[in-house]
């Protein structure tokens, strides 16, 4: 029997569905196809001018042409600590900050630092596509905690307690949520934090969408509401969503100093320091005000209400109004199993292929998020494309006779 060419560990990794859909949409566009993409979760706004200018200036500084400390530029670590206190009220020291290549690396390194083989991590579903892969690569076991639209896609303390075992090491908590747009109210964040502290669990809090909340909803940082949890909490954040800097790849983790030191050791043997030019740009971003973020949030809020209105009007489609981030997460279960232009899609995975091929619209199927029957549509795209894209979906799905089910 031939020796496998790929290790079992890496071979078991699923391709990122969001990036795969985005890549396919872009490839079709490059080939001259008229495609509208709702796949990638990135703002359609340019990076603010003062941030770009800071990067250009950094290119001319010889000190940035060399290695810098693995944990990040000292001035950026200090600025992140100050920004965190300003934006969420969480008071931390620069020594508690590790600058990473995007929020993804912070999640990977945080979990790798905390988990031993077989440790369980509670993961509310629907979840972002990377979470279970990061847990598994760290040797952990993702334990899914299903949520539904009736509960606002929010896990309860009772559900988490029912899933807890002697092997439970951590909870992965995200609010506002990717992919559902759910935002946990203050009382629920506090209750979950106190439950985790009571049982000595670690909590990895992904706060990347902290500034993208709408209406009466508010963001709350768990270690602020539950100070006794801070010593067992890893907060992940970055500049990607707040400052339209997805391609710059600068994120960070905030954790107890010994966790940061251990994670920095890991990073020193993988990527070393984050690109210095990108760090200089991130410094300009976090040290500045949030005026550009407010402008983006206003646009996202308008698009959020519009996409919810359009999706909810499609027969067979149900859609809760998003509360945060920039995603709609409609149920398409009502149109599955019916003939559609020669296809009978039995899953949203199959339906997404039909929608892309027949309507030229890219969406991400719910299977990627542990939620069959649903789909994620990012509304971080232009208003005209949003209306046109959902209109194409509506026109296509109108061919399905939902009422005869």
C-alpha angles and dihedrals in degrees: 000000000000119000111254112254093214125053117248090238095057094032090060093059113110117222113254102264093203093054092041093054091046091049092050092049091050092047091053090049090050088053090056099262120142100239130163114202124211091165114092120068100225133116115255090219123102119250109269113273096239090055092052091048091052089054092049090052091049090056088064095051112096092208089066091055090073139059115289129192112304093230092058141271106313092231091053093049089052092047092050090052090051093046091051092053090047098047105035105012092244108142112210139155126243088248088066092060125088116185112218141181094270130317090289093067090048090055093047094047094043092053093042089053095049105037133078121192111291096017111141125228120197109228120185112218136255087056138173110271096245098054100078092042092052091049093050094046088054089056094256131127119237111223109198120221106195119219129181143205092261089064093042090253089287125134119228130220088246092057092047092048091050089054095046117107135170086270095057109119105163150003122226107215128184130178125192086038133229113228104015103039089229119155121201114227118238095257092053094047090051094046093051091047093051090047091052092047092048091055097041095244128153118237122206105201117197105204099168093124096045095127097043103083126125143204114356093340119114134196117237126188110222098218089053093054092040107034093177088065094058093090089059099038133101115194118199123199142139148171098267103096102022096052103024091251104132093135095049091070103214121143137141146206125223114205144136110303095252091054091049091049092050093046090048089054088054091048091049089064096043114037106348112206123001114252106289094220090054090048090053089051091049090051091056089049101049094039091055131072128274098246094117090048091053090054092051092046091053090053092046090049091054092047092045092058092044097050091046090052093048097045094045089055093060112098111244093019123106121190132180114214110258115241100192147358112036106280136107115206109196127179111239094179090112093067099042122107094029128111114263119178093327095319130100103200110201095184139031087248089064093038092054089056091051092048091050095046098040104031102024093236124130119212130162115245118234093238087078089061098042091260113108112195094035134087135200121229118185112215093196091111135091119298094240093050090048093055093041093047097049089043090057090050091049092049092050096045090048085076089066112088097222095170092063094062 
